[in-house]
Amino acid sequence: MRGTKKSSNLRRTLGRAALPALAVMLVGFFGAYAVFGANGLFAYGDYQRQLARRERVYAALDQRRAVLRNRVALLDPDHANPDMVDEMTRKQLNVVRPDEMVVPLR
């Protein structure tokens, strides 16, 4: 008789402690994820490196865009740059006179 009373007290105590234990484990899981997870505190340094890398890529793209914008402005039909038109025409048609020397700029 004595063993069943002790067993039921233990069972009742475990039943009452189950919900708070589950809540503590859940809070611990989310706390650990906030520090170690993919978006956690330790991932912050990686985000900074990615941001710096992307800013360098965007700066290079902005520079390339400025070069292309300048070339488009030089080819404007209303007031085209004659040297640019001549260069583009010769490049597209592959036309060079025998007495000319081609000097690649890149």
C-alpha positions in Angstrom: 0.0 0.0 0.0 2.8 2.3 0.8 4.5 1.9 -2.6 1.4 3.0 -4.5 0.9 6.2 -2.5 4.6 7.1 -3.1 4.2 6.4 -6.8 1.1 8.5 -7.1 2.8 11.5 -5.3 5.7 11.2 -7.7 3.4 11.0 -10.7 1.5 14.1 -9.5 4.7 16.0 -9.0 6.0 15.1 -12.4 2.6 16.1 -13.9 2.8 19.5 -12.3 6.4 20.0 -13.3 5.9 19.0 -17.0 4.4 22.2 -18.3 7.0 24.6 -16.6 9.8 22.2 -17.7 8.5 22.3 -21.3 8.3 26.1 -21.2 11.9 26.4 -19.9 13.1 24.1 -22.7 11.2 26.1 -25.3 12.6 29.4 -24.0 16.1 27.9 -23.9 15.8 26.6 -27.5 14.7 30.1 -28.8 17.4 31.8 -26.7 20.1 29.5 -28.2 18.8 30.0 -31.7 18.9 33.8 -31.1 22.6 33.5 -30.4 23.8 30.6 -32.5 21.2 30.4 -35.3 21.4 31.5 -38.9 20.1 35.0 -38.0 21.7 35.1 -34.5 24.3 37.2 -33.0 27.2 35.1 -34.3 25.9 35.6 -37.9 26.2 39.4 -37.6 29.9 39.4 -38.6 29.1 37.3 -41.7 26.4 39.8 -42.7 28.9 42.6 -42.4 31.3 40.9 -44.7 28.6 40.1 -47.2 27.5 43.7 -47.1 31.0 45.0 -47.7 31.4 42.6 -50.6 28.1 43.6 -52.2 28.9 47.3 -51.8 32.1 46.7 -53.8 30.2 44.9 -56.5 27.6 47.7 -56.7 30.3 50.3 -56.9 31.9 48.5 -59.9 28.4 48.2 -61.5 27.8 51.9 -61.0 31.1 52.7 -62.6 30.3 50.4 -65.6 26.8 52.1 -65.8 28.5 55.5 -66.0 30.7 54.4 -68.8 27.8 53.0 -70.7 25.7 56.1 -70.1 28.6 58.2 -71.5 28.8 56.0 -74.6 25.1 56.3 -75.2 25.3 60.0 -74.9 28.1 60.1 -77.5 25.9 58.1 -79.9 22.9 60.4 -79.6 21.4 60.8 -83.1 20.9 64.5 -82.7 24.6 65.3 -82.0 26.7 62.1 -82.3 30.4 62.2 -81.7 32.0 61.6 -85.1 35.0 59.7 -83.7 32.7 57.4 -81.7 30.5 56.7 -84.7 33.6 56.0 -86.8 34.9 53.6 -84.1 31.7 51.8 -83.8 31.1 51.5 -87.5 34.6 50.1 -88.1 34.2 47.6 -85.2 30.9 46.4 -86.4 31.8 46.1 -90.1 35.4 45.0 -89.4 36.7 47.6 -91.9 40.3 48.8 -91.6 42.4 50.3 -94.3 45.9 48.7 -95.0 47.7 51.9 -93.9 45.9 52.1 -90.6 47.2 50.6 -87.4 44.7 49.3 -84.8 45.7 50.0 -81.2 43.4 48.1 -78.7 42.8 50.2 -75.6 42.0 47.2 -73.3 
